[in-house]
Amino acid sequence: MILKHAAPALFGLSLVTSPAQALDLNAMTEAEKAEFGAQVREYLLENPDVIIEAINILEQRNAEAEALADKQLVAANADALFNDDYSWVGGNPDGDITLVEFMDYRCGYCRRAVPEIANLLAADGNIRLVIKELPILGDASVVSSRFAIATKQVAGDDAYKQVHDALLEFSGEPTDVTLRRLSDGLGLDSDAILEAMNSDAVTEEIAQTRALAQRMRISGTPSFVLGTEMLRGFLPADQMQQIANGVRAEQG
């Protein structure tokens, strides 16, 4: 279709889709530039689908560039993502692929992700899960994360998972009273956990995760790393499974 149109229109289209072409507008006179622009405009007005096509190509190229940049970020931060010495690890600890979740207890989409992640782990059976506390939604988020991390440091991984799940269902304000009630209900040492909440060790863990999130250009929760792929936002289990399958295929 394009070959049937005038050469100036072809040059105009090349400017939209391939700016590196050899056309030199600086070599034209002002009159030639005006004539050229008029013909390009006429062509594009008669064929607006060309503009849409060019925009789609640009968006695809941008998406590919962003995906490549994300892969590079994952590779550059692999140890901190997958093998730190503090994050809770679940799923299949010996799985062939790791899902890292950056989450906030006050985040509605993090709560929506809970059953999706559970379904993914149950259906696949070969995924290792790493939870990273990233409290970004205010003071209540920070208090909740401090309580969960303190629980892990004081009482261990099993207790952390219980508290983690409970906080994701908790709709009230995380005060000393409500958190003590939650901890007492799980049979934990509430005094020790509440005392540890403001410890340097808890503060350092949150600081490390925030620094990692900044390096990964994560600005919202939930955010995931699945193998080599960044997943910026909520995804249902079936889509995460497709991505996991793709990562495995790439890894051979």
C-alpha positions as CSV (number, residue, x, y, z in Angstrom):
1,M,0.0,0.0,0.0
2,I,2.7,2.5,0.9
3,L,4.7,2.0,-2.3
4,K,1.8,3.4,-4.3
5,H,2.3,6.9,-2.7
6,A,4.7,9.7,-3.5
7,A,8.3,9.6,-2.5
8,P,8.0,12.5,-0.1
9,A,5.3,10.6,1.8
10,L,7.7,7.6,2.0
11,F,10.3,9.9,3.5
12,G,7.8,11.2,6.0
13,L,6.8,7.7,7.0
14,S,10.5,6.8,7.4
15,L,10.9,9.7,9.8
16,V,8.0,8.4,12.0
17,T,9.2,4.8,12.1
18,S,13.0,4.9,11.4
19,P,14.5,8.3,12.4
20,A,18.0,7.0,11.6
21,Q,17.3,7.0,7.8
22,A,19.6,9.1,5.5
23,L,17.1,11.9,4.8
24,D,18.7,15.2,5.6
25,L,16.2,18.0,6.2
26,N,19.0,20.4,6.8
27,A,19.9,20.2,3.1
28,M,16.5,21.4,2.0
29,T,15.5,25.0,1.4
30,E,12.7,26.4,3.5
31,A,10.3,26.1,0.5
32,E,11.3,22.4,0.1
33,K,10.8,21.8,3.8
34,A,7.4,23.3,3.7
35,E,6.4,21.3,0.6
36,F,7.8,18.1,2.2
37,G,5.9,18.7,5.4
38,A,2.7,19.4,3.6
39,Q,2.9,16.1,1.7
40,V,3.8,14.1,4.8
41,R,0.8,15.7,6.6
42,E,-1.5,14.9,3.7
43,Y,-0.3,11.3,3.6
44,L,-0.7,10.8,7.4
45,L,-4.2,12.4,7.4
46,E,-5.2,10.0,4.6
47,N,-3.6,7.0,6.3
48,P,-3.9,7.5,10.1
49,D,-3.4,3.8,10.6
50,V,0.2,4.4,9.9
51,I,0.5,6.6,13.0
52,I,-1.1,3.9,15.1
53,E,1.2,1.3,13.6
54,A,4.2,3.5,14.4
55,I,3.0,4.1,18.0
56,N,2.5,0.3,18.5
57,I,6.0,-0.3,17.2
58,L,7.4,2.3,19.6
59,E,5.5,0.9,22.6
60,Q,6.7,-2.6,21.7
61,R,10.3,-1.4,21.5
62,N,10.0,0.5,24.8
63,A,8.5,-2.6,26.5
64,E,11.3,-4.8,25.2
65,A,13.9,-2.2,26.5
66,E,12.2,-2.1,29.9
67,A,12.1,-5.9,30.1
68,L,15.8,-6.1,29.2
69,A,16.6,-3.4,31.8
70,D,14.7,-5.3,34.4
71,K,16.5,-8.6,33.6
72,Q,19.8,-6.7,34.1
73,L,18.6,-5.4,37.5
74,V,17.7,-8.9,38.6
75,A,21.1,-10.2,37.5
76,A,23.0,-7.4,39.2
77,N,21.1,-7.9,42.5
78,A,20.7,-11.7,42.4
79,D,22.4,-12.4,45.8
80,A,20.3,-9.8,47.6
81,L,17.1,-11.0,46.0
82,F,17.5,-14.7,46.4
83,N,20.1,-15.5,49.0
84,D,20.0,-12.9,51.8
85,D,20.4,-14.1,55.3
86,Y,17.2,-12.7,56.8
87,S,14.1,-13.1,54.5
88,W,11.6,-15.8,55.2
89,V,11.7,-18.7,52.7
90,G,8.7,-20.9,51.9
91,G,7.2,-22.9,49.1
92,N,9.7,-25.6,48.0
93,P,13.0,-24.5,49.5
94,D,14.8,-26.6,46.8
95,G,12.6,-25.4,43.9
96,D,14.2,-24.8,40.6
97,I,12.9,-21.2,40.4
98,T,12.4,-18.5,43.0
99,L,9.5,-16.1,43.4
100,V,10.4,-13.0,45.5
101,E,7.6,-10.9,46.8
102,F,8.0,-7.3,48.0
103,M,4.9,-6.7,50.1
104,D,3.2,-4.3,52.5
105,Y,0.5,-5.5,55.0
106,R,-1.7,-2.5,54.3
107,C,-1.7,-3.1,50.5
108,G,-5.0,-4.3,49.1
109,Y,-3.4,-5.9,46.1
110,C,-0.9,-7.7,48.4
111,R,-3.9,-9.2,50.1
112,R,-5.4,-10.2,46.8
113,A,-2.2,-11.9,45.9
114,V,-2.3,-14.2,48.9
115,P,-4.6,-16.9,47.4
116,E,-3.0,-16.5,43.9
117,I,0.5,-17.2,45.3
118,A,-0.9,-20.2,47.3
119,N,-2.5,-21.6,44.2
120,L,0.7,-21.2,42.2
121,L,2.8,-22.9,44.8
122,A,0.3,-25.7,45.2
123,A,-0.1,-26.3,41.4
124,D,3.6,-26.1,40.6
125,G,5.3,-27.6,43.6
126,N,8.8,-26.6,42.4
127,I,8.8,-22.8,43.3
128,R,10.8,-21.4,46.1
129,L,9.1,-18.3,47.8
130,V,11.0,-15.4,49.4
131,I,9.0,-12.7,51.3
132,K,10.5,-9.3,51.6
133,E,8.9,-6.7,53.9
134,L,8.6,-3.4,52.2
135,P,6.4,-1.1,54.3
136,I,5.7,2.0,52.1
137,L,2.1,2.9,53.0
138,G,2.5,4.8,56.2
139,D,3.3,4.3,59.8
140,A,0.8,1.4,60.3
141,S,2.7,-0.5,57.5
142,V,6.0,0.1,59.3
143,V,4.6,-1.0,62.7
144,S,3.2,-4.2,61.1
145,S,6.5,-5.0,59.4
146,R,8.5,-4.4,62.6
147,F,6.2,-6.7,64.5
148,A,6.4,-9.5,61.8
149,I,10.2,-9.2,61.5
150,A,10.6,-9.1,65.3
151,T,8.5,-12.3,65.5
152,K,10.8,-14.0,63.1
153,Q,13.9,-12.9,64.9
154,V,12.5,-13.9,68.4
155,A,10.4,-16.9,67.6
156,G,11.6,-18.3,64.2
157,D,10.2,-18.9,60.8
158,D,7.0,-20.8,61.7
159,A,5.9,-18.1,64.1
160,Y,6.7,-15.5,61.4
161,K,4.5,-17.2,58.9
162,Q,1.6,-17.3,61.3
163,V,1.9,-13.6,62.1
164,H,2.5,-12.8,58.4
165,D,-0.8,-14.5,57.5
166,A,-2.7,-12.9,60.4
167,L,-1.5,-9.4,59.6
168,L,-2.6,-9.8,55.9
169,E,-6.1,-10.4,57.2
170,F,-6.0,-7.8,60.0
171,S,-8.2,-4.8,59.4
172,G,-7.6,-2.8,62.6
173,E,-4.8,-0.5,63.7
174,P,-1.6,-2.2,64.7
175,T,-1.2,-0.9,68.3
176,D,0.6,-2.5,71.2
177,V,-2.7,-3.7,72.5
178,T,-3.9,-5.3,69.2
179,L,-0.5,-6.8,68.4
180,R,-0.2,-8.3,71.9
181,R,-3.6,-9.8,71.5
182,L,-2.6,-11.3,68.2
183,S,0.7,-12.6,69.6
184,D,-1.0,-14.0,72.7
185,G,-3.6,-15.8,70.6
186,L,-0.8,-17.6,68.7
187,G,0.9,-18.6,72.0
188,L,4.0,-16.5,71.4
189,D,6.2,-14.5,73.8
190,S,4.5,-11.2,73.3
191,D,6.8,-9.2,75.7
192,A,9.9,-10.3,73.8
193,I,8.5,-9.6,70.4
194,L,7.2,-6.1,71.3
195,E,10.5,-5.3,72.9
196,A,12.4,-6.4,69.8
197,M,10.2,-4.4,67.4
198,N,12.4,-1.2,67.7
199,S,15.7,-3.0,67.8
200,D,18.6,-2.2,65.5
201,A,18.3,-5.6,63.9
202,V,14.8,-5.0,62.8
203,T,15.6,-1.5,61.6
204,E,18.5,-2.9,59.6
205,E,16.4,-5.5,57.8
206,I,13.9,-3.0,56.7
207,A,16.6,-0.6,55.6
208,Q,18.3,-3.3,53.5
209,T,15.0,-4.3,51.8
210,R,14.2,-0.6,51.1
211,A,17.7,-0.1,49.6
212,L,17.2,-3.2,47.4
213,A,13.8,-2.0,46.3
214,Q,15.3,1.3,45.3
215,R,18.0,-0.4,43.3
216,M,15.3,-2.5,41.6
217,R,13.3,0.7,40.9
218,I,10.4,-0.7,42.8
219,S,7.9,2.0,43.8
220,G,4.8,-0.1,44.6
221,T,3.6,-3.3,46.2
222,P,3.2,-6.0,45.4
223,S,6.2,-6.3,43.2
224,F,7.7,-9.7,42.3
225,V,10.8,-11.2,40.9
226,L,10.2,-14.6,39.3
227,G,13.4,-16.2,38.2
228,T,14.9,-13.7,35.8
229,E,11.7,-11.6,35.4
230,M,10.4,-8.6,37.2
231,L,6.6,-8.5,37.7
232,R,5.6,-5.0,38.6
233,G,2.2,-5.4,40.2
234,F,-0.5,-8.0,40.9
235,L,-0.8,-11.0,38.6
236,P,-3.1,-14.0,38.9
237,A,-1.6,-17.5,39.4
238,D,-2.1,-18.6,35.8
239,Q,-0.2,-15.7,34.4
240,M,2.7,-16.2,36.9
241,Q,2.7,-19.9,35.9
242,Q,3.1,-19.0,32.3
243,I,6.0,-16.7,33.2
244,A,7.6,-19.4,35.3
245,N,7.3,-21.8,32.4
246,G,8.9,-19.3,30.1
247,V,11.8,-18.7,32.5
248,R,12.4,-22.4,32.8
249,A,12.4,-22.8,29.0
250,E,15.0,-20.0,28.7
251,Q,17.2,-21.7,31.3
252,G,17.0,-25.0,29.4
